[in-house]
Amino acid sequence: MQQYKSKKTNRKINASAFYHEGYQWKVVLPTVIYNYLQEKVQEQPPFKEFKLDNALYFLSLVISIPAYKKDKVYQNGFVPMYSQWLKKKDSNYNKYFDYFKKIEILESKNHSKGRFCTSYRYNWKTISLEGVECLDFSIFEMTDKFLVKNLLKEDFGNDCPHLSKWFDDGLFLDVDNLKYDLESEFCYNKYSLSYTRMNPIIAKAYSYWYTALMLREQCYRISCNPDSDNRLHTNLTNMPSKFRPYLTYYGENIQSLDIKNSQPYFMVLVLESLSNSKIIEIMNRVFRIENIGTMLQKLQETTSSKAFQQEFAPLKKAVLTGGFYEFLMPLFPDIIPDYDSVFRKKFYNSDTGKAEVKEFATKRDMMKKLTLQILYTPLKRPSKEYLIFKQHFPLLCECIEIFKTTSDDNDSFKLFPKLLQQVESGCVIDTITKQIAETNPDMPLWTIHDSFCTTQSWFPVLESMVKELFLSYSQGILPSFKTELWCNSDECLKVA
């Protein structure tokens, strides 16, 4: 593979949406995109106000946005870019994108399915890919003060200081060994690219390269939106799990403690804590209805009944012991593997508006996906699996439907997953990790949503405190946990 390049030019070079105090802002672009732009700037001079740094920034969004939102699917590879957001970076943004289309470095798709923005992707039909088999990226350091000022308004790095402070120069990603071991993940066959839909191989290669280089360059992005899921989004939450064995902190392996069956667990916690002031506060924040007391009364009437307790008890036990996915399996006897022992099933994708076939190595893996469908399915078009689940747990589904029908809005059902995510973040970020950080200010500490992470030497302290604090926070409704040591198998045998 070609070694990645770090570039500076004589002109002002732009930043990306990554910032950490003490480090330069940077953007990452496929080298072939940068070279093509340079050629076209000479052949077809751009508009008068054109700045190379701004151009590189806007072009970098085609890969930085999908890399940051790794679970989102971009139909046909087109990445939506909202005009109001672009305008905050440069009031002349539309001139850049008009120029990009003129020189055919980007192609666009306008206002699809009611979206009020234009989507873009690199125009590989025009850009020469000759000699590029594995992705080759270039990194550009920013020096433009105006763009930096605009990007700093986004306040990256100021969220959750007890966690964000550990994104420093101690974090090291061994990119050389990672590339050697996972070379195929960074490559794609340029002769088989499909333009009818986004090629998943190249999309994965983009994401892997981008994530690796941001960690290598120590460009950290940290954000938290209390009006959305209130989760802390960082380089680690967007990092492929395959990268974990190659990441260390001052040379020491990292170890994590994960909450098993986390989304079902927080559902159980909410239903068992309807009189808890912290849970009620979060519910008020999420649902924003005039009289949340009516909703609480309905929920309490249902959950306090003997029939509900009898129905709920075995499910609750399965969740708290970490066996919820195995518990679900007998409910779906018709789900069997195909001839090649792979489980396949269609799931609706809200990003594309279509049902897409997903593959799973085991039935348990499929149950994890099915759980999210059961919990988050719209009531106006419930999935077949939700209806099967409802036959076995009608009273539990009655509670779920109370949460999903707080208003007549078509998106009302989305507030239930938002509630569970907000309860999770309130527990993990606002309560448990804060108390751990106060007690042990020298303990490196990170989170990956429902996972607590620290260095291997600190892990026994972390594990003990998490379980103790969880017991207090949940009033005895303790989940099961899973530990993972981030290292290669031979290194795992070493004693810390």
Disulfide bonds with the S-S distance in Angstrom:
Cys134-Cys187 2.19
Cys487-Cys492 2.29
